Amino acid sequence: MDGVALVAAPVDALLADANLAAIIIATPVNGWAAAVSAALGSGKHVLVDPAMAATLSESAATLATDPVDSGSVLVARPWRWHEVCLSLRAAVDAGDLGPPAFFQWVSEGCTVRNDDDHAARTTPALAAIIGLDLGMSLLGGEPARVYARSIASGGTVISIRFANGANALIEQRPHLAEAGASYGFAWLLGPLGEARWEQRAADLVVDGDGAHLAPLDFRPGLGAAIAHAVACWRGEEDLAREADRTRALLASASAVNESLRRGQPVDPRSHDKDLQR
């Protein structure tokens, strides 16, 4: 399955799918608050950037009563999301956070900032690494095999088969003009057991023997980034060093939820700095 049908499914239908461990859908910003409200009401944890946390606070009057009683709003810098995933995994392992579902919305105006505070557009390579980290951390598995292939308009589809039997699909459509966004990303993290999608033809395969790349059919730079990410996850990554970040993330989430309950404004800067190290 190409994944298009899954990506195009209504948000409420995806929320009701208990077989999906996590769903991240990138769409234009318009209407995101209602979808976040639905996710929170379904007991999901929602990962947003600081600016969107502030907007959610401002829109609290339009949300359901006690919108965060079941779920949690987790705040992180966009360019640190792939690092925060390790913290979330550690929190889940420690029993501090239940099985989460995350939603991320990006629009043409979405930017990331580097250490020099220079704004830069989200790139397909960065999105691929974020998606890989999300899949590997939230599904709690090591990748046994990764497939990637190019799709129309410079897009990419990445399938991950984990050693524990879980599956993940990452779909990137950099030119999502019909949705009014400069980048369109979707990540689907699937159930244990039989995969819901297949990668019938792959331009890049990363397995126990390394990376096998068809350079004429796939962008070598992106292929190298994917292969490097998989290699890192197969190495000796020390999750213990993420303990402080995990505590900061949970403290930030608690503060945001308390502000939302009280109808208080959320200062994006106050929660942003908690996750910087």
C-alpha positions in Angstrom: 0.0 0.0 0.0 1.4 3.4 -0.9 0.1 5.0 2.2 -1.9 7.8 0.4 -5.2 6.3 1.5 -4.0 6.2 5.1 -2.7 9.7 5.0 -5.9 11.0 3.5 -8.2 9.4 6.1 -10.1 11.8 8.3 -8.3 12.8 11.5 -11.2 11.4 13.7 -10.9 8.1 12.0 -7.2 7.9 12.6 -7.7 8.9 16.2 -10.1 6.0 16.6 -7.7 3.5 15.2 -6.3 1.7 18.3 -3.8 -0.2 16.1 -1.8 2.9 15.3 0.7 3.6 18.1 1.3 7.1 16.8 0.2 9.4 14.0 1.9 12.5 12.8 0.2 14.4 10.0 1.5 17.6 8.5 -1.1 19.9 7.1 -1.7 23.7 6.8 -2.1 25.4 10.2 -5.8 26.3 9.5 -8.0 24.2 11.7 -5.2 22.6 13.7 -6.6 23.6 17.0 -9.8 21.6 16.5 -7.8 18.5 15.6 -5.6 18.9 18.6 -8.7 19.2 20.8 -10.0 16.0 19.4 -6.7 14.3 20.0 -6.6 15.5 23.6 -10.2 14.5 24.2 -9.2 11.0 23.0 -6.5 10.8 25.6 -3.6 11.3 23.1 -0.5 13.2 23.8 0.1 16.1 21.4 3.5 17.4 20.5 3.5 21.0 19.4 6.1 23.8 19.1 6.1 26.7 21.6 4.2 29.1 19.3 1.4 26.6 18.7 1.2 26.0 22.5 0.5 29.8 22.9 -2.1 29.7 20.1 -3.7 26.7 21.8 -4.0 28.6 25.0 -5.5 31.6 23.2 -8.0 29.3 21.5 -9.0 27.5 24.8 -12.4 29.0 24.8 -13.2 27.2 21.5 -12.1 23.8 22.8 -14.0 21.2 24.8 -14.4 21.5 28.5 -11.2 20.4 30.3 -9.5 19.6 27.0 -6.4 18.3 28.6 -7.9 16.0 31.3 -7.0 12.9 29.3 -4.1 13.9 27.0 -1.1 16.1 27.4 0.4 19.0 25.5 4.1 18.5 25.0 6.1 21.5 23.9 9.4 21.3 22.1 11.5 23.3 19.6 10.8 22.0 16.1 14.4 21.4 15.3 14.8 19.4 18.5 11.9 17.1 18.0 14.1 14.2 16.9 16.1 14.6 20.1 13.0 14.9 22.3 11.7 11.5 21.0 14.4 9.8 23.0 13.1 11.5 26.1 9.6 10.4 25.3 10.8 6.9 24.9 12.6 7.0 28.2 9.4 8.5 29.9 7.3 5.7 28.5 9.8 3.0 29.7 9.8 4.6 33.1 6.0 4.5 33.3 5.7 8.3 33.4 3.8 8.6 30.1 1.3 6.2 28.5 1.4 5.1 24.8 1.3 8.4 22.9 0.0 9.7 19.6 1.5 12.8 18.3 0.3 15.4 15.8 2.5 17.9 14.1 1.2 20.6 11.7 3.6 22.5 9.5 2.7 25.2 7.0 4.6 27.3 4.5 5.6 29.6 7.3 7.0 26.9 9.5 10.7 27.3 10.1 13.4 25.7 12.2 16.3 27.5 13.8 19.9 26.3 14.2 22.3 27.1 17.0 23.1 30.4 15.5 19.4 31.3 15.6 19.3 31.5 11.8 15.9 30.5 10.4 15.8 27.7 7.9 13.1 25.8 6.2 12.4 22.2 7.3 14.1 19.9 4.8 13.2 16.5 3.6 16.3 15.0 5.1 15.5 16.5 8.5 11.9 15.3 8.3 13.2 11.8 7.4 15.4 11.7 10.4 12.6 13.0 12.7 10.3 10.3 11.3 12.9 7.5 11.8 13.6 8.6 15.4 9.9 8.8 16.1 9.3 5.3 14.8 12.3 3.7 16.5 11.7 5.5 19.8 8.0 5.2 20.2 7.7 1.7 18.9 10.6 0.6 21.1 12.4 -1.3 18.4 15.6 -1.5 16.5 15.2 -1.3 12.7 15.8 -4.7 11.1 15.3 -3.4 7.6 14.6 0.1 6.1 13.3 0.6 2.6 13.0 4.0 0.8 11.9 5.0 -2.6 11.2 8.1 -4.5 7.7 9.2 -5.4 6.4 12.0 -7.6 7.5 15.6 -7.2 10.6 14.8 -5.3 8.8 13.0 -2.5 9.9 10.0 -0.5 8.3 7.0 1.1 10.2 5.2 3.8 9.1 1.8 5.3 10.7 0.5 8.5 10.5 -3.1 9.7 11.5 -3.4 13.3 13.1 -6.4 15.0 10.2 -6.6 17.4 7.7 -6.9 14.5 6.4 -3.3 14.5 6.1 -1.4 11.3 6.3 2.3 10.3 5.7 4.3 7.2 7.0 7.8 6.6 5.7 9.7 3.6 7.1 13.0 2.5 5.7 15.2 -0.3 7.8 18.3 -0.5 5.5 20.0 -3.0 2.1 19.7 -1.5 0.7 22.6 -3.4 -2.8 21.4 -3.3 -2.7 21.7 0.5 -1.1 25.1 0.5 2.0 23.9 2.3 5.6 24.1 1.1 6.4 20.7 2.7 3.9 17.9 3.3 5.0 15.2 5.7 3.1 12.3 7.2 4.4 9.5 9.5 2.3 6.4 10.3 3.5 4.1 13.1 1.8 0.8 12.7 0.9 -2.2 14.9 2.8 -5.2 15.8 2.5 -8.1 13.5 1.5 -7.9 9.8 2.4 -4.7 8.1 -0.4 -2.6 6.6 1.7 -1.5 3.7 4.3 -2.9 1.5 7.4 -1.4 -0.2 7.2 -3.2 -3.5 10.1 -1.3 -5.1 12.9 0.3 -3.1 15.7 2.6 -4.2 17.4 2.3 -0.9 17.6 -0.7 1.4 19.4 -0.6 4.8 19.7 -4.0 6.5 22.2 -6.0 8.5 24.7 -5.8 5.6 24.6 -2.1 5.4 23.0 0.3 2.9 22.3 -0.6 -0.6 21.6 2.4 -2.7 20.5 2.9 -6.3 22.1 6.3 -6.9 20.5 6.9 -10.2 17.0 6.6 -8.7 17.5 8.0 -5.3 19.1 11.1 -3.8 22.4 10.0 -2.4 22.5 12.7 0.2 19.2 11.7 1.7 20.1 8.1 1.4 23.3 8.7 3.4 21.3 10.6 6.0 18.9 7.7 6.4 21.7 5.1 6.5 23.5 7.2 9.1 20.4 7.5 11.3 19.8 3.7 11.2 23.5 3.1 12.0 23.3 5.4 15.1 20.2 3.6 16.4 22.0 0.3 16.0 24.9 1.6 17.9 25.3 2.1 21.7 23.1 5.0 22.2 23.0 5.9 25.9 19.4 6.8 26.9 20.6 7.6 30.4 21.9 10.9 29.3 18.4 11.9 28.3 17.1 11.7 31.9 17.4 15.4 32.5 15.7 16.2 29.2 12.9 13.8 30.0 12.3 15.5 33.3 12.3 18.9 31.7 9.9 17.7 29.0 7.4 16.3 31.5 7.7 19.4 33.7 7.1 21.6 30.6 4.1 19.5 29.6 2.6 19.7 33.1 3.0 23.5 33.2 1.4 23.9 29.8 -1.5 21.7 30.8 -2.0 23.6 34.0 -2.0 26.9 32.1 -4.6 25.6 29.7 -6.9 24.3 32.5 -6.8 27.8 34.2 -7.3 29.6 30.9 -4.0 31.4 31.3 -1.8 32.4 28.4 1.1 30.2 27.5 4.5 31.9 27.1 6.3 30.0 24.4 9.6 31.2 25.5 9.2 29.9 29.1 8.6 26.3 27.9 11.1 26.5 25.0 14.1 27.1 27.2 13.4 24.1 29.4 14.4 21.8 26.6 17.6 23.6 25.6 20.9 22.2 26.7 
